[in-house]
Amino acid sequence: MIDSYGRKINYLRVSVTKRCNLNCSYCGACNEKDNTELSAEQIEKIVRAFAKCGITKVRLTGGEPLVRKDICDIAERISKIDGIKKLALTTNGINLKDCAKLLKDAGVTAVNISLDTTDSEQYKSLTGYDGLTKVFDGIAECERVGLSPIRLNAVLIKDKNDIQAESLINIARDRKIDVRFIELMPFSDDGENENLVVRGEDILKQFAFLKPVITAKNDFEKSVARYYEAEGFKGRIGFITPISDKFCSECNRIRLLSDGKVKACLGNDGVIDLMDVIDNEELLTNRVREAILSKPMEHKFTCGYGASHGLNKIGG
């Protein structure tokens, strides 16, 4: 479906929960009393409506999606919907070793794993949990069962883990894994996060051997990440730069929150509720169209928007 600004919206991110088993410094655990979550059946109904409106790719996010015991049921239901061509998942990797094969069998083909450091003590400091070994075990299991592509998403923070860029990049040198650096989203009430952003261009200046990957993109492969490669590397290095280099004109995604509301833009506070029409297929599809058409021209991070729905609620 084409939105009001001529963008083809074909990518839906589904936050299946606000809950998380970590407490990352830039995201935070969900301490709200209201942890209402859509059922697997409700998620299926909503994704079906989105598929009728042109969605072809779905990514399951959280919170942490693997804290849901029915995550494989959710994945299997979505993978069987007509029109859905790709189903991916983003996770912190803590429970991934036990789930990777089950997820693949349920229809998940690709996985993104959040990993901001390769140092175990720093990992514990950033996340509140001594779990780095579990994450690497999960990555290895994804390789073993054939999930592809495997991507590591890293958020670098000034004076915290910014010295980790090289060790993270070296993972892509040695393994067929893409390592992507995502600029810190300025979701803080006092604006302090804006001073902690490590920009993509700053990382590139440190590693001049990285060269842009030239590829012909089609609508299905469209990505907000800009990829780089290096001689001898098995994987690629990517940069997602919503702060230093807006890509709003190319954005093809929309978000379903775990309570049944649609957030058309990560950096805007508006939402559209689907719950009052969830049992009426025609009205639900019309409401989904309305949500897609409500997608704004660009994000407003620098104006303080987006903070009302933190990353633990929307999956980034």
Secondary structure by P-SEA (a helix, b strand, c coil): ccccccccccbbbbcccccccccccccccccccccccccaaaaaaaaaaaaaacccbbbbbccccccccaaaaaaaaaaacccccbbbbbcccccccccaaaaaaacccbbbbbbccccaaaaaaacccccaaaaaaaaaaaaaaccccbbbbbbbbccccccaaaaaaaaaacccbbbbbbcccccccccccccccccaaaaaaacccbbbbbbbccccccccbbbbbcccccbbbbbbbcccccccccccbbbbcccccccccccccbbbbcccccccaaaaaaaaaaaaaacccccccccccccccccccccc
